[in-house]
Amino acid sequence: MTESTTDYDSPWKEVIELYFPNFLDFFFPQAYGEIDWTQPYEFLDTELQQLEPDAEIGRRLVDKVAKVWLLNGEEAWVLVHVEVQGKYDRQFAERMYIYNYRLFDRHKKRVISLAVLADEQPNWRPNSYSYQLGGCRVSLEFPIAKLLDFETTWETLEQTTNPFGIIVMAHLKTKATQRNPESRLQWKLSIVRSLFSRGYSREDIQELFRFIDWVMVLPRELALDFKMEVRSYEEVQRMRYVTSIERLAKEEGIVQMGRENLIAILETRFGEVPNSIVEAINEINDPSLLKTLLKSAIAIPSITEFQQVLDNLTAGE
């Protein structure tokens, strides 16, 4: 089991959108307290494309941009970045500054910039960017949340009813069990069972189960053990909240069909497909990514160019 088999980016984006107020309340309570939650907030995904900087600055920094209303009646913007792949980046703070001023420049509204860091370097905590020249000084300070810090407050994660307690637990234990699938299985079962004791609604249980299952990837044999354990637990508790076997079987079938269709198209167009490409495709668990690659495979002129597209799209996984 390797880090490349785990998709962190997509599930984090999904839960931030599903539980945005909870996200801010859990990680950034000051920002949460300044927003009027009686007013509707709006995610603006098109803003991400408009804010995309030049290639030398970097790509895919911002995960979410939301328009909110403050308690004083002012319209504002919340710019959220989750560094879910957890890689040290010396230009991180500069890029946070660039996105902040680009968003302000486009809309002339004040911007709240926030970052969640999931890297494994305890001392890497970029939270400001500034420079001065000729008596002029510009700067940006932004709040960060470091997921590693929650390892020392595990009891808090177990006790909170905020959905991000479960989410952080799943993320940290996924990282910690990269080379120990048996341990991941036990942690995955433990975290799933805790879903039923927190007073969540049926819908929340299903959504959080989806996140856990999405990030805590298991080898095929242990995945089967997990499904059977979950079904047995549901039956004992007389609650079929996650309908795990049927739902997971359906999702796995969609993914597997997507892989097979993609490989078949490549074989039809280019003959024998290199093993490296087949192996990379078989590690993809995101149906939308497989669909994107299928469209590329239909139109792309060569297998070499497809390899480049594949590498670019899976580089962050």
N, C-alpha and C positions, 0 to 999 in steps of 0.2 A: 504494500500500500504506500503510495507516494502522495506528496502535496498536490501534484498535478491532477490527481483524480478527484480533487475536491473543488467544487464550484462555490466560492464564497460570495462573489460579487452579486450575482442575480438574486439569491435569497435575501441578502441584506437590503438591496434596493426595494424588494417587495415588502418586507416587514416594516421598513421605514415609512412607506406610503400607507400601509394598513394601519399602523399604530403611531402616527406622527406625534400627536400630543404626548403619548407615553414615552416615546423616544426622547423628546426634549425634557420631559419631567425627570426621566431616569438619569440622563447624562449631563444635561445643561439646565438645571432648575432656575437659574437666573433668567435665561432667555424665555423659558416656559412661563415665568411669572410676569413677564412684560407683555405677553400676547393676550389679546381678547379672544378667548376660545368660544365665546357665544357667537362670534362672527365666522362665516365660512372661510376656510383657507383653500388655496388652490395650488396644485403642482403644475409647473410649466416646463414640460420636458423639452419643448422647442428652444428654451433658453440655453440648454446645454450645448446645442449646436452653435448658437450664436456666440457663446462665450469661449468656444474651443480656440485655444491659442495656436500659434505657429508651431511647426514640428519641433523646432529646437527647444521650445519651452516645455513641451510634454503634452500628453493626451490623457483623457479619461480621469481627470482630477475630480471633477464635480459629479456626485451621484444624484443629488436632488436639489432643485430650486423651488421654493414655495413662496407664494405671495400670502401675507398674513396682515391682520389688523392689530395694532397695538392698543393698550388700554386707554391711551390718550386720543384715540380715534385716527391716528396716523397710519397710512398704508406703509408697509415695510416689506423687506425681502429676507428670507432665510436661506442661506447658501450652505448646504450640508455636504461634507466630504467624509466618506468612510474609507480609510486606507486598509481595506479588508485583506489584501494580500500581505500586508505587513512587511514591506521592504523599505530599508533605509533609503532616503532620497534627500540629497543635500540641497536640492532646489525646491523642496516641498514648501517652505515658508514663502519663497518668492512667488510661487504659483498661486498660493492662497491670496497673496496681495494682488496679483494680476487679475484673478477672477473677481475679487471684491470691487476693484475700481472699474472693471469693465461692466459689471452689473449696475453699479451706481451711475456710470456714464450713460448707459442706455436708458435708464428710467428715472434718474434723478431722485431716487428713493434711498433711504438709509438701508444698510445691509448688515445682517448678522451673519458672520462667517464662523462656522463650527467644524471641528474635525475629531473623528474617532480614530485612534491609532491602534492597530492590531499587530504591530511588529513585535519582535522578540528581543529587542534591545532596551533594557530598563531605563537607561539614561538618555535615550533619544526622545526629546520632548519639544519639538519645534512649536513655538507659540507666538512668534513675532517676526516681523520683517521690517527693516528700516535702512535708510542710507542718508547721508548728508553730503552736501557739496556746496562750496561757496556761500556758506551761511544759510543754505536751504536744507531743511530736513523733512523727510516723509517717513511715515511708519504705520504699521498695522499690528495690533495685538489681538489674538483670537483664542477663545477657550478650546482646550483639547480634553478628551477623555481617553485614558490609556487602559486598554482592556487588561493588560498584565496586572494592574493594581487590584483588580477584583479577585485575583487568586488569594490574596491575603484576607479578603473579607467574604469568603465563600458562604458563611452562614447568612450573610445579608442577602445573597442571591437566592438561597434556599427559602428565606422567609418572606421576601417581597412578593406581592401579587402583581407587580408591574410585569407585563409580558417580557420586557427586556432582561429580567432576571434569568428566565429560562433561556433566552436567546444567547446571552453572554455565557451561561454555563455550557451550552451546546458548542459554541464557538471555541471556548478555551479547551474543552475536553477533546474536540476534534484535533486541535493543534497538538495537544499533549500525547495523543495516541496515534500519531502518524505511522509509527513503526510497530504498533502493538494492536492488531485488529481484535484480539480476544478481549483486551481491556476496553477497547472502544465499544464493543458489543455490550459489555456490562454497564458502562456509563450511559450508553444510549438507552438501554432498558430502564435504568434508574431515573433518568431525566424524563422519559416518557411517562413512567408511573407517577412522577410528581405532578404531572399535568392534572391528574384527576383529583388532587387534594388541595388545589388552590382556589377553588370556587369559580373557575372560568366557565363561560358559556360553551355550549356545544360548538358554536362557530369558532370561538377562540381556540378551543382544544384542537380542532381540525387544522386551523391555520398554523398553530405552533408546532403541531406534529409534523406538518409539511416542512417547516423550516428544519426541524431536527433531522428528519429523514433525508432532506436535501443535502445538508452539509456533512452529516456523520456517515459517510459512505462506507459500506462494508463489502468484503469479498462475497461472491455469490453464495457460498455455503453458509457463511454466518448471517447473511441477509435473510436466508430462509429460516434460520433459527430465530432471528429477531421477529419475523412475521408471525411465526407460530407462538412465540412467547407473548406477543402483544394480543393476539387473538385469544389465547388462554386467559390472560389477565382480564380482558374485556368481558369474557364469559363469566368469570368468577365474580367480577364486580357488577355483572348484569348491566353493562353499559357499552353499547356499540357506537362509541362516539367517532372513532377514526376510521371504522370500516377498513382496516388496514389491508387485508388480503386482497379484496376485490379492487380497491382503489389503486394499490401499488401495482397489482398485476396489470391493470389497464395502462398506467403510466409507463411501466417497463415495456409493455407491448408497443406503445407509440414510439418510444425511444429506439427500441430494437428495429422496428420497421423503418424508421428514419435512417438508421445506420445502413441497413441492408439496401435501401433504395439509393442512397448516396453512392455506395460502393458499386452498385450495379450500373449506375449512370457513368461513372468513371471508367469501368471496364468496357462498356459499350463504346465510349468515345475514344479511349486511349489504349485499349488492350489491357495488358497486365498492369496492375496497380502496385507500386512499391509497398513492401511490408510496412515501412515506416508510416506511410499514409494510412493504411488499413488499421494499424495499431492506434494511431492518433484518433481516428474516427471512432473506433470502438471504446475509447475512453470518454467520449462526449456523452453527457447525460442531459443536456439542455435541448429539448425539442425545437425551440426557436432558432438556436444556433445551427442545428442540423438542417433546418429549412433554409436558412441563409446560405449554407454551403451547397445545398442541392441546387439552388438557383445559380450559384457561381459555376457549378460543375456543368450545367447545361450550356452555358454561354462562353465559358473561358476557352481560349485557343490552345492551351497546352497544359500537360500535367505539371510541368515545372511552375507555371504561374499559379495553378491551383495549390501547389505546395506552399507558395508564398502567402496566398490568401489564408490558408489553413493555419499557418504559423502565426500570422498577424491576429487572427480572430481568437486563437487559443493561447496566446502569449500570456494573458492575464489570469488564466485558470490555475 
